[in-house]
């Protein structure tokens, strides 16, 4: 029998988008630049091929290639966790093995859709755990999967040696408080929602796996770091300032608003894969106005030229 896996993950993790070029192919050059920026800005973890990474519309080979790229660019400076979840247990097993082959530090596996029973979930994750030695985070994402994992199910899953923690994206704080009171020592819990990340950390979470960190990695790392260190005034200040951006990412279906913002910030293109689509023109105008107010847009070339011109004496 396997001994319990260990993972010392903590802090702010970015649920990375998967950049595509205009023809819908993975833009590895943009991905490399995005990863380097994330690491230098101070994020603590990188998650590939999650919901923000359009996991539903990228192939197994593409998952493997994206994770390999992120691992190579990260160069061990931060852990890389590969999203390998899906509704098909056998495919999830293959994706977990691929993640190990390309050097991922762990995997995140979202619970399957279709309302599987507690026994079905246990067997699903047991099959994945038997196939890899990598630490596993279970992702509870009720708004996506239609199933909200119960405390009893989560605690049973925590008995699987490879399952080291949970990404919790529900907003049921009574349940979350009870879960944190009952979780085993060393069982990690990450908030999966930016807007409620600070509150979840206050209850005992180990960090946040963040969509907003795509656009503001340094700021989200600072917010989560302040919350974890007990500097609540600073954490609240950052929460108040950037809550509109966190909410902006939900104005339309993920990852449309995130990719729109990153395109406006000149970080990557806006292309998505169907059924995901770029945001509407009205939403794009709202996003641009919000980013401008937060001073997140690059300065226009004309403004930079004018700034370099000194008045004659």
Secondary structure, DSSP 4 states (H G I P E B T S, - for coil): -PPPP-----EEEEE----B-TTS-B-HHHHHHHHHHHHHHT-SEEEESSTTTTGGGS-HHHHHHHHHHHHHHHTTSSEEEEE---S-HHHHHHHHHHHHHTT-SEEEEEPPSS---HHHHHHHHHHHHHH--SEEEEEE-HHHHS----HHHHHHHTTSTTEEEEEE----HHHHHHHHHHSPTT-EEEE--STTHHHHHHHT--EEEESGGGT-HHHHHHHHHHHHHT-HHHHHHHHHHHHHHHHHTTSSSTTHHHHHHHHHTTSS-----TT--PPPHHHHHHHHHHHHHTT-SPPPHHHHHHHHPPPP-
